[in-house]
Amino acid sequence: MIPAARTLEVLVEQPQPAKASVVRMMFGPLGRHPPRAEVLVVDRATRKLVMRVPVDGPAAEAEAAAIAAIFRADLETLDERGFLKRHGRAHRHR
């Protein structure tokens, strides 16, 4: 079994703030707001996004909330197919 860490990588990023628009101003606090941080699983070879998990807290909380830590631990112990099956994607398009 080849660990998924050889082909996949976990990143924690802060997405760009949403652009101001008339619709966003009309809805104000009732509208959808983007997450403050995201945990991304990326293919090492092609740099394609495999999974995205939004986190409502800051990037430090995404690390501390164990989402990224769980992903990294599973990348070391599971193969790629097992990792994607456990975390929501049964297959990956190449």
Secondary structure, DSSP 8 states (H G I E B T S, - for coil): ---GGGTEEEEEE--------HHHHHHGGGS----SEEEEEEETTT--EEEEEEESS-HHHHHHTTHHHHHHHHHHHS-HHHHHHHTT-S----
